[in-house]
Amino acid sequence: NEDVYMATTFEDLTQMLVRKLRGEDEEEELLIDYFEMKVNNLTLQIPHQAFINGQFVDTEGGKQYNSIHPTDGSVICRVSLAQVSDVDKAVVAAKEAFETGEWGRMNPRDRGRLIYRLADLMEQHQEELATIEAIDSGAVYTLALKTHVGMSIQTFRYFAGWCDKIQGCTIPINQARPNRNLTFTKREPIGVCGIVIPWNYPLMMLAWKTAACLAAGNTVVLKPAQVTPLTALKFAELTVKAGFPKGVVNILPGAGSLIGQRIADHPDVRKLGFTGSTPIGKQIMKSCALVNVKKVSLELGGKSPLIIFSDCDLDKAVRTVEEVKKMRIGDPLDRSTDHGPQNHKAHLDKLIEYCATGVKEGARLVYGGKQVPRPGFFFEPTVFTDVQDDMFIAKEESFGPIMIISKFPNGDLDGVLKRANSTEYGLASGVFTHDISKALYVSEKLQAGTVFINTYNKTDVATPFGGFKQSGFGKDLGQEALNEYLRTKAVTIEY
């Protein structure tokens, strides 16, 4: 009724009536070739094809690859392997949805209603999503349910609330007599946005970027990590159930070197959001500059210092080696498991090599440092002490369950700050102390995008997260994340 009665011309009215009578506006049935799996007292139905223009489809040439279960190394299912032509199809669909489709014409409040509905569906399917996350990424199920999935739902709800609150401002300018002027700004969506995410928090990394992107009114072409595509594909199914128009969300599993590169190179992609390693981030930034100067936000590597002063609550700040030894390593679906497997064999091998380098350089391996003798990609939680600042393990990120411990003289505040800031990374940091003046001084001097005081890794959907220096630029979460997916237009009227 709204479409018909709000039509402004007779031609619009008749065209709408004809389409309604022909049934052209009726929703098409979503056909999904599910992979079914019984696990965790659930029967999982997992899409495994690429998602382009509102449909699950085989990729060019029907190419597929194995998604591996990190708990035992078995094959979960075969997943479509996207090719360059699939990126081009997805971008065309996303561009049409933005420029001429229903999404581009939708008012912000209705857009927010769709995102709220999507969050509700994610909550209804949270156990299924958490189980898929556990078998595909190795995340402990209880953590996946609370954090990977729980925070993803909160993120979409948070940004749904922002949809109708994105606004510009009026600006007083010098008047040119005898005329008068009005200048105002508009905050507009950018268009087609490419998003490339890593394997460590597959669904949460999707949510952190996609929620802000959609709330701003853009359309999305997203590449999940090749080794963890399954929750992204299940998410795509939920966007259809929520009523998202075709082309708004597109999901392409595949190789970063091919698909991620094509998204960065595509001239119709106007913004790229990336989380991953610093070397790949540099390559993406270069590609985006060369092709169309697309807007970029990068969340890259980290080497996050945690400074523990002697005047802190040590029981709160430090988990002893004896406690680490008691951590239960095992099946991520087992509710008693503290630590699951690494995501894939290549990363497990990297961690083993990383620890061997630390021992070779003279660091003291207190515990761990080796693969757990069982099927799957399990690695012991590891603690190094007597680590010197010039050692490889003191400078490079392990991206694994490895803690390195270095000492500093009591009272050497500026000295320890200099050491903490000597890294080229600046993602996160922390300080434990009962001295509030010391805590605030340290938080001011640390060169990192996030500082935790007397806590660590306590994130919230309303708090912006992102790094300094070679940890990248731009923010996920919070109101600031919207800035990554909006552009400002200034309008001046003379009257």
URKAPE-V167486 format. One record per residue. N is the residue number from 1. RES is the residue in three letters. PSI is psi in radians with two decimals (NA if undefined). Layout:
n = [N & N]
res = [RES & RES]
psi = [PSI & PSI]
This chain:
n = [1 & 2 & 3 & 4 & 5 & 6 & 7 & 8 & 9 & 10 & 11 & 12 & 13 & 14 & 15 & 16 & 17 & 18 & 19 & 20 & 21 & 22 & 23 & 24 & 25 & 26 & 27 & 28 & 29 & 30 & 31 & 32 & 33 & 34 & 35 & 36 & 37 & 38 & 39 & 40 & 41 & 42 & 43 & 44 & 45 & 46 & 47 & 48 & 49 & 50 & 51 & 52 & 53 & 54 & 55 & 56 & 57 & 58 & 59 & 60 & 61 & 62 & 63 & 64 & 65 & 66 & 67 & 68 & 69 & 70 & 71 & 72 & 73 & 74 & 75 & 76 & 77 & 78 & 79 & 80 & 81 & 82 & 83 & 84 & 85 & 86 & 87 & 88 & 89 & 90 & 91 & 92 & 93 & 94 & 95 & 96 & 97 & 98 & 99 & 100 & 101 & 102 & 103 & 104 & 105 & 106 & 107 & 108 & 109 & 110 & 111 & 112 & 113 & 114 & 115 & 116 & 117 & 118 & 119 & 120 & 121 & 122 & 123 & 124 & 125 & 126 & 127 & 128 & 129 & 130 & 131 & 132 & 133 & 134 & 135 & 136 & 137 & 138 & 139 & 140 & 141 & 142 & 143 & 144 & 145 & 146 & 147 & 148 & 149 & 150 & 151 & 152 & 153 & 154 & 155 & 156 & 157 & 158 & 159 & 160 & 161 & 162 & 163 & 164 & 165 & 166 & 167 & 168 & 169 & 170 & 171 & 172 & 173 & 174 & 175 & 176 & 177 & 178 & 179 & 180 & 181 & 182 & 183 & 184 & 185 & 186 & 187 & 188 & 189 & 190 & 191 & 192 & 193 & 194 & 195 & 196 & 197 & 198 & 199 & 200 & 201 & 202 & 203 & 204 & 205 & 206 & 207 & 208 & 209 & 210 & 211 & 212 & 213 & 214 & 215 & 216 & 217 & 218 & 219 & 220 & 221 & 222 & 223 & 224 & 225 & 226 & 227 & 228 & 229 & 230 & 231 & 232 & 233 & 234 & 235 & 236 & 237 & 238 & 239 & 240 & 241 & 242 & 243 & 244 & 245 & 246 & 247 & 248 & 249 & 250 & 251 & 252 & 253 & 254 & 255 & 256 & 257 & 258 & 259 & 260 & 261 & 262 & 263 & 264 & 265 & 266 & 267 & 268 & 269 & 270 & 271 & 272 & 273 & 274 & 275 & 276 & 277 & 278 & 279 & 280 & 281 & 282 & 283 & 284 & 285 & 286 & 287 & 288 & 289 & 290 & 291 & 292 & 293 & 294 & 295 & 296 & 297 & 298 & 299 & 300 & 301 & 302 & 303 & 304 & 305 & 306 & 307 & 308 & 309 & 310 & 311 & 312 & 313 & 314 & 315 & 316 & 317 & 318 & 319 & 320 & 321 & 322 & 323 & 324 & 325 & 326 & 327 & 328 & 329 & 330 & 331 & 332 & 333 & 334 & 335 & 336 & 337 & 338 & 339 & 340 & 341 & 342 & 343 & 344 & 345 & 346 & 347 & 348 & 349 & 350 & 351 & 352 & 353 & 354 & 355 & 356 & 357 & 358 & 359 & 360 & 361 & 362 & 363 & 364 & 365 & 366 & 367 & 368 & 369 & 370 & 371 & 372 & 373 & 374 & 375 & 376 & 377 & 378 & 379 & 380 & 381 & 382 & 383 & 384 & 385 & 386 & 387 & 388 & 389 & 390 & 391 & 392 & 393 & 394 & 395 & 396 & 397 & 398 & 399 & 400 & 401 & 402 & 403 & 404 & 405 & 406 & 407 & 408 & 409 & 410 & 411 & 412 & 413 & 414 & 415 & 416 & 417 & 418 & 419 & 420 & 421 & 422 & 423 & 424 & 425 & 426 & 427 & 428 & 429 & 430 & 431 & 432 & 433 & 434 & 435 & 436 & 437 & 438 & 439 & 440 & 441 & 442 & 443 & 444 & 445 & 446 & 447 & 448 & 449 & 450 & 451 & 452 & 453 & 454 & 455 & 456 & 457 & 458 & 459 & 460 & 461 & 462 & 463 & 464 & 465 & 466 & 467 & 468 & 469 & 470 & 471 & 472 & 473 & 474 & 475 & 476 & 477 & 478 & 479 & 480 & 481 & 482 & 483 & 484 & 485 & 486 & 487 & 488 & 489 & 490 & 491 & 492 & 493 & 494 & 495]
res = [ASN & GLU & ASP & VAL & TYR & MET & ALA & THR & THR & PHE & GLU & ASP & LEU & THR & GLN & MET & LEU & VAL & ARG & LYS & LEU & ARG & GLY & GLU & ASP & GLU & GLU & GLU & GLU & LEU & LEU & ILE & ASP & TYR & PHE & GLU & MET & LYS & VAL & ASN & ASN & LEU & THR & LEU & GLN & ILE & PRO & HIS & GLN & ALA & PHE & ILE & ASN & GLY & GLN & PHE & VAL & ASP & THR & GLU & GLY & GLY & LYS & GLN & TYR & ASN & SER & ILE & HIS & PRO & THR & ASP & GLY & SER & VAL & ILE & CYS & ARG & VAL & SER & LEU & ALA & GLN & VAL & SER & ASP & VAL & ASP & LYS & ALA & VAL & VAL & ALA & ALA & LYS & GLU & ALA & PHE & GLU & THR & GLY & GLU & TRP & GLY & ARG & MET & ASN & PRO & ARG & ASP & ARG & GLY & ARG & LEU & ILE & TYR & ARG & LEU & ALA & ASP & LEU & MET & GLU & GLN & HIS & GLN & GLU & GLU & LEU & ALA & THR & ILE & GLU & ALA & ILE & ASP & SER & GLY & ALA & VAL & TYR & THR & LEU & ALA & LEU & LYS & THR & HIS & VAL & GLY & MET & SER & ILE & GLN & THR & PHE & ARG & TYR & PHE & ALA & GLY & TRP & CYS & ASP & LYS & ILE & GLN & GLY & CYS & THR & ILE & PRO & ILE & ASN & GLN & ALA & ARG & PRO & ASN & ARG & ASN & LEU & THR & PHE & THR & LYS & ARG & GLU & PRO & ILE & GLY & VAL & CYS & GLY & ILE & VAL & ILE & PRO & TRP & ASN & TYR & PRO & LEU & MET & MET & LEU & ALA & TRP & LYS & THR & ALA & ALA & CYS & LEU & ALA & ALA & GLY & ASN & THR & VAL & VAL & LEU & LYS & PRO & ALA & GLN & VAL & THR & PRO & LEU & THR & ALA & LEU & LYS & PHE & ALA & GLU & LEU & THR & VAL & LYS & ALA & GLY & PHE & PRO & LYS & GLY & VAL & VAL & ASN & ILE & LEU & PRO & GLY & ALA & GLY & SER & LEU & ILE & GLY & GLN & ARG & ILE & ALA & ASP & HIS & PRO & ASP & VAL & ARG & LYS & LEU & GLY & PHE & THR & GLY & SER & THR & PRO & ILE & GLY & LYS & GLN & ILE & MET & LYS & SER & CYS & ALA & LEU & VAL & ASN & VAL & LYS & LYS & VAL & SER & LEU & GLU & LEU & GLY & GLY & LYS & SER & PRO & LEU & ILE & ILE & PHE & SER & ASP & CYS & ASP & LEU & ASP & LYS & ALA & VAL & ARG & THR & VAL & GLU & GLU & VAL & LYS & LYS & MET & ARG & ILE & GLY & ASP & PRO & LEU & ASP & ARG & SER & THR & ASP & HIS & GLY & PRO & GLN & ASN & HIS & LYS & ALA & HIS & LEU & ASP & LYS & LEU & ILE & GLU & TYR & CYS & ALA & THR & GLY & VAL & LYS & GLU & GLY & ALA & ARG & LEU & VAL & TYR & GLY & GLY & LYS & GLN & VAL & PRO & ARG & PRO & GLY & PHE & PHE & PHE & GLU & PRO & THR & VAL & PHE & THR & ASP & VAL & GLN & ASP & ASP & MET & PHE & ILE & ALA & LYS & GLU & GLU & SER & PHE & GLY & PRO & ILE & MET & ILE & ILE & SER & LYS & PHE & PRO & ASN & GLY & ASP & LEU & ASP & GLY & VAL & LEU & LYS & ARG & ALA & ASN & SER & THR & GLU & TYR & GLY & LEU & ALA & SER & GLY & VAL & PHE & THR & HIS & ASP & ILE & SER & LYS & ALA & LEU & TYR & VAL & SER & GLU & LYS & LEU & GLN & ALA & GLY & THR & VAL & PHE & ILE & ASN & THR & TYR & ASN & LYS & THR & ASP & VAL & ALA & THR & PRO & PHE & GLY & GLY & PHE & LYS & GLN & SER & GLY & PHE & GLY & LYS & ASP & LEU & GLY & GLN & GLU & ALA & LEU & ASN & GLU & TYR & LEU & ARG & THR & LYS & ALA & VAL & THR & ILE & GLU & TYR]
psi = [-0.71 & -0.76 & -0.76 & -0.91 & -0.39 & -0.05 & 2.47 & -0.21 & 2.79 & -0.63 & -0.76 & -0.73 & -0.84 & -0.69 & -0.71 & -0.75 & -0.73 & -0.77 & -0.71 & -0.78 & -0.58 & -0.23 & 0.34 & -0.41 & 0.03 & 2.56 & 2.40 & 2.59 & 2.33 & 1.99 & 2.17 & 2.19 & 1.45 & 2.57 & 2.15 & 2.48 & 2.27 & 2.04 & 2.59 & 0.64 & 0.45 & 2.68 & 1.79 & 2.39 & 1.87 & 2.07 & 2.56 & 0.17 & 2.88 & 2.68 & 1.91 & 2.23 & 0.75 & 0.16 & 2.56 & 2.15 & 2.68 & 2.57 & 3.00 & 2.25 & 0.03 & 0.43 & 2.50 & 2.90 & 2.92 & 2.30 & 2.14 & 2.39 & 1.95 & -0.26 & -0.60 & 0.03 & 0.10 & 2.91 & 2.17 & -0.94 & 3.01 & 2.37 & 2.46 & 2.38 & 1.85 & 2.62 & 3.05 & -0.73 & -0.51 & -0.63 & -0.78 & -0.72 & -0.75 & -0.70 & -0.70 & -0.80 & -0.77 & -0.66 & -0.74 & -0.71 & -0.63 & -0.75 & -0.66 & -0.15 & -3.13 & -0.64 & -0.75 & -0.43 & -0.18 & 2.43 & 2.71 & -0.62 & -0.66 & -0.62 & -0.74 & -0.64 & -0.69 & -0.72 & -0.66 & -0.73 & -0.67 & -0.75 & -0.68 & -0.72 & -0.69 & -0.65 & -0.69 & -0.54 & 0.36 & -0.67 & -0.67 & -0.80 & -0.74 & -0.63 & -0.76 & -0.73 & -0.69 & -0.78 & -0.43 & -0.63 & -0.31 & 0.09 & 2.43 & 2.27 & -0.79 & -0.64 & -0.70 & -0.71 & -0.75 & -0.78 & -1.06 & -0.85 & -0.82 & -0.82 & -0.50 & -0.76 & -0.79 & -0.65 & -0.79 & -0.65 & -0.70 & -0.84 & -0.42 & -0.64 & -0.34 & -0.27 & -0.78 & 0.35 & 0.24 & 1.95 & 2.76 & -2.68 & 2.86 & 2.53 & 2.14 & 2.27 & 2.89 & 2.34 & 2.50 & 1.68 & 2.55 & -0.01 & 2.86 & 2.80 & 2.64 & 2.15 & 2.29 & 2.82 & 2.65 & 2.43 & 1.98 & 2.65 & 2.75 & -0.68 & -2.32 & 2.19 & 2.32 & 2.41 & 2.25 & 2.15 & 2.79 & -3.05 & -0.11 & -0.67 & 1.31 & -0.90 & -0.67 & -0.70 & -0.63 & -0.83 & -0.78 & -0.64 & -0.78 & -0.64 & -0.82 & -0.69 & -0.83 & -0.68 & -0.59 & -0.24 & 0.18 & 3.04 & 2.83 & 2.38 & 1.94 & 2.35 & 1.92 & 2.89 & 2.46 & -0.56 & -0.15 & 1.16 & -0.17 & -0.67 & -0.53 & -0.68 & -0.63 & -0.67 & -0.72 & -0.73 & -0.71 & -0.52 & -0.61 & -0.78 & -0.54 & -0.27 & 0.27 & 2.36 & 2.79 & 2.50 & -0.20 & -0.75 & 2.26 & 2.32 & 2.18 & 1.73 & 2.47 & -3.07 & 2.38 & -0.66 & -0.43 & -0.99 & -0.81 & -0.69 & -0.72 & -0.66 & -0.74 & -0.59 & -0.27 & 2.21 & -0.36 & -0.06 & 2.08 & -0.16 & 2.47 & 2.20 & 2.23 & 2.38 & 2.22 & -2.71 & 2.74 & -0.78 & -0.72 & -0.64 & -0.70 & -0.73 & -0.72 & -0.77 & -0.70 & -0.78 & -0.77 & -0.58 & -0.70 & -0.63 & -0.86 & 0.33 & 0.83 & 2.63 & 2.46 & 2.45 & 2.37 & 2.17 & 1.89 & -2.71 & 2.91 & 2.72 & 1.40 & 2.00 & 2.41 & 1.88 & 2.07 & 1.96 & 2.75 & -0.30 & 0.36 & 3.08 & 1.68 & -0.58 & -0.54 & -0.57 & -0.52 & 2.27 & 2.13 & 2.83 & -0.62 & -0.66 & -0.68 & -0.73 & -0.48 & -0.14 & 2.31 & 2.07 & 2.25 & -2.78 & 2.15 & -0.31 & -0.23 & 2.17 & -0.31 & -0.03 & 2.32 & -0.55 & 2.12 & -2.88 & 2.84 & 2.81 & -0.69 & 2.83 & -0.67 & -0.67 & -0.65 & -0.80 & -0.64 & -0.69 & -0.70 & -0.76 & -0.68 & -0.81 & -0.65 & -0.64 & -0.73 & -0.78 & -0.74 & -0.62 & -0.19 & 0.05 & 2.65 & 2.02 & 1.85 & -0.68 & 2.59 & -2.53 & 0.15 & 2.89 & 2.51 & 2.27 & 1.37 & 2.84 & 2.68 & -3.06 & 0.98 & 2.41 & 2.37 & 2.41 & 2.39 & 2.46 & 2.20 & 2.44 & 3.09 & 0.72 & 2.21 & 2.65 & -0.44 & 0.00 & 2.65 & -0.77 & -0.26 & -0.34 & -0.50 & 2.53 & 2.34 & -0.56 & 0.71 & -3.10 & 1.10 & 2.15 & 2.25 & 2.42 & 2.19 & 2.61 & 2.72 & 2.64 & 2.42 & 2.25 & -0.13 & 1.22 & -0.92 & -0.54 & -0.78 & -0.54 & -0.70 & -0.73 & -0.73 & -0.59 & -0.01 & -0.28 & 2.68 & -0.11 & 2.79 & 0.92 & -1.10 & 2.94 & 2.96 & 2.80 & 2.38 & 2.09 & 2.63 & -0.18 & 1.86 & -0.63 & -0.76 & -0.75 & -0.79 & -0.63 & -0.80 & -0.74 & -0.55 & -0.62 & -0.40 & 2.29 & 1.30 & 2.62 & -0.37 & 2.35 & 2.19 & 2.34 & 2.10 & 0.45 & 3.07 & 2.41 & 0.57 & 1.62 & 2.77 & 2.63 & -0.37 & -0.09 & 2.11 & 2.50 & 2.26 & 2.87 & 3.04 & 2.99 & -2.34 & 0.21 & 0.06 & -2.90 & 2.81 & 2.84 & 2.49 & 2.69 & 2.82 & 3.03 & -0.58 & -0.48 & -0.53 & -0.57 & -0.46 & -0.35 & 0.33 & 2.73 & 2.65 & 2.22 & 2.26 & 2.32 & 2.24 & 2.23 & 2.37 & 2.36 & NA]
